[in-house]
């Protein structure tokens, strides 16, 4: 709800800066927060052991229609503001569809986001883009009835925009608990968006 409200309140001001504020920017920013909080998630398995990456370079799966998909990389995503992330999302996705990406722009990813919800699917099990540790799948956003706590501490039913997140990870690096910590950070970042 907070992300939807923030997007609605800021979409016009971003547009004045020439940027289309999409939900993808919020997911990238939330992933970056999760990767910073739990660095093992931002790693790769190697023959010499786990390599934890200092850079947070998030791949963004981009559909090319019937020609498949490509994964341009937002480099240094953790150092970008929401405007910076949204600008990178717009630029890379439009150039990907126009087949104008440079080879370096699809290399060096340390984690990947895929949005299978664009085709209205709720759940999917994405495949890790090796040697990355993980990939986060985003399902279709739908309004649903949910139980919320009202100001008096009681339960109430409310309509909220909801989305399912699926996190597929390399079990050689993470276990269920550490994977849940990362996913909880992503979830909290989205739910408590300011």
C-alpha positions, 0 to 999 in steps of 0.5 A: 500500500505504501509503495502504491501510494508513494508511486501515485504521489510521485509519478507526475514529478518523476515524469517531469524529470523524463522518468516513468516511475514503475514498480520495478524501481521499487523492487530493485531498491528493496532488493538492494537494501536486502543485499546490503543487509545480508551480503551473503545473498550478494555472492557467488559459489566458486571452486575456492569457496563463496565470493561475496561481491562488494558491488551490488549489481542487479540484473533486470530480466527484460522481455523481448517478446517472442525473441526471449529475454535479456538481463541488463544490469543496474550497476551500483544499484545500492548507491542510487536514489529511487529516481536514479534506479527508475532512470536506469530501469527506463534506459536499460529496458528501452534500449534492450527492446531496441537492441541497443545494449552494449555487451558490458551492460549485460555482464557483472550482475550479482543478483537478478529480478524477474517480473513474471507477473507482467503476464498475470501469473501469480507464482513462478520458480525462476532459475538462478542466473549462475553464478549468482546466488539468487533471483527474486520473482515478482508475481502479478499485483492484485487487490485482495482482502487482508486482515490488518490491525486497526489503531485500537489494536483490533483486527479489521479487513481491508483491501490492499494491493498484494504481490507474491515474491518467490526467492530461488537461491543457491543452497550451497551458499544460503540455508532457509533461515538466511534466505528468509532474512533477506526476503523479510528485509525486501518485504519490510522495505516495500511494506514500510516505504516512506 
